[in-house]
């Protein structure tokens, strides 16, 4: 069995942002040489997420509004966590959107349903953060 590991680095221009990382992860799959197996994609920071959904701007704006209702950024004083930091909302948004995804690999490509893409969700941005790609299989 083959095993492949790579870290992808991102730095967003905004505090909250969604980045379609499917092309970078697909390049990792090509580099791995795995034709049948599994691909794990994991946000390595507790204020970011990785999730699968549609690459549609309206949907991403809906995510933003929905998450902001669930865990509003301000006022910062509403959160016990916010003492030396102001990112409690980002931790909560990550809990809802998820830490990682696992995608089946079949015949050298992702076994996606229609419209599925892999996204990096940033909730406390403007600094470099990592995403782990781990691929195992034959």
Beta strands, then each sheet from edge to edge (+ up, - down):
strand 1: 2-10
strand 2: 17-20
strand 3: 37-43
strand 4: 48-53
strand 5: 100-106
strand 6: 109-110
strand 7: 117-122
strand 8: 129-137
sheet 1: 1+ 8- 3+ 5- 6+
sheet 2: 2+ 7- 4+
end
